Amino acid sequence: MRVAYVDMVGGAAGDMLLAAFLDAGLDRDTLERALRGVVADGWTLTPERVRKRGIAATYAGLVVPGEDGDAEHDHEEHAHDGAHAHDHDHGHAAGSGTRTLAEVLEVVGNSTLSARQRERASAVYRRLAEAEAHTHGTAADAIRFHEIGQIDAILDVAATCIALDLLGVDELRCSPFPIGHGSIRMEHGSYPNPPPAVAHLLLGWPTRAVDVAGELVTPTAAAILTTLAKPGRPDLVLERIGYGAGRSDFAIPNVTRVMIGTSADAEPDARGAPERDEVVVLEANIDDMLPQHYELALERLFAVGARDVWLTPIVMKKGRPAITVSAIAAPADEAAVARAMLNETTTIGVRVRTERRHVLPRASASVDTPYGPVRVKRTGVNGHARARAEYDDLLRIARERNLPLPEVARTVDAAIQGEPHP
């Protein structure tokens, strides 16, 4: 399993995560092409190298002229300049950078991101809206995002979702969230640090006190990590390390570090015997759901951790045709997958059973091709190695470049095998 560990050395903001992935080797041109499918123009991405307390890092340089998004992109300034990343307005008309949850989800939904990327980005904003709604005693649909509803913040969220795919990351993990001291000046007055919405996002997550007078984790970063990541440092065979910088300077390096590698016990051994593990199988029989609604339901099951999902036609009592929705998940993801199945389908119950498997060791990697990096899964048995490109990457390339899918597959396969490109 390929894992990315986000180490919040000096905190985290949306653009610091973007910069850290770029510093870790994310191809800038490929990322920018994908982001142009979210918002076509009106912004620039010009990364630059900087130093933070002696650490060389990348500053993202994502600029949207006309939007005052600096508050989100420079998280440490919140305690000093009065601009807070989730100032919003419940009653006034939307300004140039103010969007409702529905409007943000429309931007994401109309993008050319992959289905998984759209679902992940949408989940981040839903979680953010729920935190804001809880803070202000209102409904998520009534929230108007200010800075975090601006184009730069939308691109920050999308960039993390894209980076995870392009870098072949199977699992995202993160360190405890650093918490500074002092108060935060906001539109509504002086608030405790961290402000209420960020504190709500961090419920149940490890935190650590840091002797810095300022807000170290922005709402966007908190929402991204608490939606997409799991807490805890993994054991890794490191492959890449990247540092993303904020603009101000503290007594500690103002950077977010991303460390990417494979789980120490997950390297595929072509000579080894299959491994054993346990999974949960979740199922529900459904006879009253519109066929068009299954596509989104399956996407959301995958988004919350299902390893595989499939549909089986069945016949129920009184000869009624129906569908069994089935999903395989790790035991730790059982509750999340069951909840998604109950939320996204018309079933009122989900059956769960535990099964043992014999599986070949697998590892993920990223292979350079004429189309840019492509994720590859590798395994092996009896001395024979196998490698297969991720279908989602092949499909994305075919769509972006208007090429036949078989042609893309042949070119990528040749790159995987180390052959000259056709």
N, C-alpha and C positions, 0 to 999 in steps of 0.2 A: 504494500500500500504506500502510495506517495503522499506525504503529509507536508503541509506548510504551517509553521509555527510562528505566530505573531507575538513578538516580544516587545511590549510597550515600555521601552527604556525611558523615554521622556514623554510618554503619553501617545495619543493617536488621534488623527483627524482623517477625514475621507481622502484628502489629497496626499496625506503622508502614507497611507496604505498604497495608493496608486504609485507614488514615487518609489516606495520600497520594492514593489513588484518590478517596476522598470529597472531599478538598480540590481535586482536579482536576475536580470536577463530577459524579461518580457520584451518581445519585439515591439518597438514603438510604432512602426508603420502598420503592422498588423492590428495592434490595439486601436490606432487612430481610425483605420478603415472601419472597424467594428463600431466605434463610437459615433462615426458619421452616420451610421444606420440608426442611431438614437436621435441625434440632433445634427442635421446635415451641415449647417454652417453657423457663423456668428461666434465662433470660439477658436482659440489657438492652444496648442499643446507644445510648449518649448521647455523641455527639461533642462536643468543646469546642474553642474557639480558644485557643491558647497562643502564647507567643513563645520562641524559642530563639536566643540570641545576636543578638537583633534581627530574626530572621526570623519572620514570622507563619506559623503552621502549625496543623494539626488534630491533636488527640489523639483516638484512636478511642473510648475509653470503653466498650469491650466488657467487660462484667462478668458472671461466672457465680458467684453466691453459693455458697460451700461448696467451691470448687475453688481450690487454691493455685497458680493459673496466673500469678501476678505475675512469676515468674522468666522465663517466655517473653516476657511482655508488657513487661518492663523490662530489656532485654538488658544494659544497662550495669551493672546491679547484681551480675552474676554473680561478679565478682572480689572483691566486698566482703561479701556476705551469705551466701555458701556455698550458695545455692540455684542449681542448674544446670538448664538447660532439658531436658537429656536424661538426668537421673538415671533409672534404671530398676532393676527387680529381676527376675532370671531365675528365682528359686526360690520366691518368696513368692506368696501368693494376691493376686489383683488387688484394689487398693484402689479408692476412689471415683473416682480420676483415673487409674488404671492400666489400660491396654488392650493386648491383643495386636494384631498387624497384622490378623489376621482380623476382630477385633471392630471396629477402625476402618474397615476396608473394608466391613463390614456396615452401619455407620452411613451411609457414603457411598452404598453400593449401594441402600439402602432409601429414599434421599432423592428429592425431586422435581426435583433438578437435571437439566439436559439431559444427553443421552448424552455429549456432548463434555466438559461440566463434570465429570461423574462420572469419566470416564476420566482427565482431567487430575489431579483431586484424588487419585484412587487411585494414579496414577503417582508423585506426589510422595511419598506415604507408603511406597510400595514402595522407592523410592530411599533414603528415610530409614532404613527397616528394614535394607536391605542395608548401609548405612554402619555402623549400630550392630552388625550381625552381624559384619562384617569386623573392627571394633574389638575385639570380645570373643571372637572365635574360635568363633562359634556360628551357628546357622541363623537366617535372617530370621524364620521362623515362631515361633522361641523367644523373640524379643525382646518385652519388655513396656515399652511407652512409659509414662512418668510424665507430666510436665507437657505434653509434646507429644502425649500421648494424651487430654488433657482436652478438654472441649467447646469451650473458647475457642480452642485451637489448631486443632481440626478446623474451626471456623467461619472462622478466619483463612485456612486453605488454601482452603476453599470460596469465601470472599469474593474472593480474587484470581482464581479461575477464572470467577466470575460477572462481576467487573469487566471483565475482558478482553472478554467478549461484549457487555455492556451499553454499553461505550464504543467498540465497533466496532474493536477492536485486532486486526490481522492478524498482527503479529509483536511479540514482547517481547524487548527487549535490555537489557543491564545493564553498569554500569561495573565496573572491577576491584574485588574485595572488599577492604575495609579490614581490616587485622589490627593489633590492639593488642598491648601487651607485658604482662609479668607472668605470673602463674600463675592458674589457675582452680580454686577449691575445689569439689570434688564429693563425692558420697556415698562414693566409693571413695578419696578423698584429694586431694592437690594435683596438678593436671594442667597440662601446657603450654598456652599460648594461641596459636592456637585449640586446643580440645580435640580428641582423636583423631577422633571421628565427623565434626565439622565439617571438619577438615583433609582427611579422606577425601572428603567431598562436594566439596571445592574442588580436587581433583586435576585438573590440566589447565586450570584457570581462572586468569586474571590476578588477582594480589593486589597490594596496596600497603601498606607499613608506615606506621602512624600512631602518633604519640606520645601514646597514651592507655593508661592502666593499666586495662584491662578488656576483656571480650569484646564485640566490636562487631557481630558477625553471629551470630544465633541459628541453631540447627539447622533450625528451621522455615523461616526466610527462605532459608538456604542451599539447602535441599531444593527450595523453590518455584522459586528462580531458576535453579538448575542443571538442573532438570527442564524448565521451561517457557521459559526465555530462551536467547538467544545472546549471547556476549560482544561488546563493542564499541559505540562511540557512532555512531549513524547520522547522515546528513545529513537534516535535517528542516525542513519548513515548519511551525513550531510553532502549535498550536491551543489547547492547555491545559497548565497547569503546576500541580502540587499538591505540598504539603509535608506529610509525616506525621511526627509528633513522638514521641520517647520521653519518659520522665518526668525523667530525671536531666540534669544539665548538665555539659558538658565545655568544654575550651578551644576546641573546634570546635562548630558548631551540631549538636545531636543530632537530625538530621532525615534522612529518606529523601525524595528528590525524584523525582517522576515527571513526565516531559516527553512529551507526546503530540502527534503531528502526522503529516503525510503525507511520504513520501519525496520529496526535492526534485525528482526527475525523474519522479514518478508522477502528477502532476496530469493528469486527462483533458482532452484537447483535442478538442472535438466536430468541429473542422474537419480534424484531423490524419489522416494515413494510419495504417493498422495498423502496429504495431511487430513486430519479429521477436525471437524468443527460442528457446532450446533447453530441452527437458525430457527426462527419462528415462522410459521406459515399462517397467514391471516386470510380469511375467506368470508364472502358474503354472497348470498343468492338474491338477485334483484329481478323483479318482473314488472316494475312500474317506472322505469327511468328512460328518458328519451335517448336514442342512440347517439345523437350529436353531443351529449353531455359527458360521454365516457372519456373523450380525448383529454379534456382539462383535468378530469378526476385522476387519470393515470399520471399526467404530468406532475400533479401535486403530491401524489403518493411517492413518486421518485424524488421529488424535491425535499421531502422530510426524512429520507433515508432508506426507502425501499430499494433492495438490490435488484429485484426483478418484479414485474407486474404483468399479468396477462388476463385475458377474458376467455371463458369457456361457455359455449351455448349448452343449455340444459333444458329439460322439460320438467315442470313442477306439477303439483296436484291439479287435477281437472284438466290436464293436457295443456297447461299454459306454458308457452315458450318463455325462457328467462335466460339470464346471464349470471355466471359465477365470476365475481371479481376476486382474483387471488394475488397475493403479494408475499415475497420472501424478504425478511429483514433480520438484522442482528438482534439478539435478545434485548440489548440496551435501547433499540429503536422501536420496540413493540408498541409502547404507549403512543408515540408520535404517529406511527403509521395507522394504528387503530383509530385514533382521533381523526386523522385525515380521511379515512374511509367512511367514517360516520358523518363527517362534515360535507364531503364532496359527492356522496351518493345518496340515494333515497333509502338505504338500508337502515334498520333500527337495531341491528346487532351484528357483531363480528365474531366469528369463530377463530380460535387460536390454538395451534398445536406446535410442539417442539419436535424437530427432526434432526437426525445426525446426517452429516455429509462426508464424503471422501472427495477432496478437492486438490487440484494441483497448485503448488505455490505460484503466486502471481505478483508482478511488480509493474508499476506504471513508469513511463519515461516520456520524454519529448524528443522527437527526431526532426532535424532540420531537413526541409524539402524545398523544391523550387517555389512552393506556395507559402513558405514560412514554417514555423514550428507546428507539428502535428502530434497529438497524443497517441501513444502506443502502449498496448498491454502485452507483456512478455510472460511466457511460461515455458515449461518443458517437462519431458518425461522420457525415461529410457535413453538418455543421451541425445535426444532430439529437441532442439529449441523451437519455440513457436513465437511469432509476433504478429499482432493484428492492429491496424489503425482503428481509432475510434470512428464509428460511422458518423456521429454528429459533426466531427471535424471535416470529414469528406463531403458531407452534405453542405456544410457552410461554405467551403471553398467552391464547390460547384455552383452554388447560388451567387456568391459574390463575384465570381469571374465569368459567369454565364458559360460554363463548360459542361460537357457530358460527364455524368458521374463515373461511368466506367473509365474514362480517360484520366480523371483525377485519381481514381483508385490505382490504376496501373503505375502512374508516376510516383505516387506515394509508396506503393509496395517496392518499387525499384530503389527508392531512397532508403527504405527500411533494410533492404538486403545489401545495401552498399553498392548497387550496380549503377552504371552510367544512366542518367535520366533520359528517357525516350524523347 
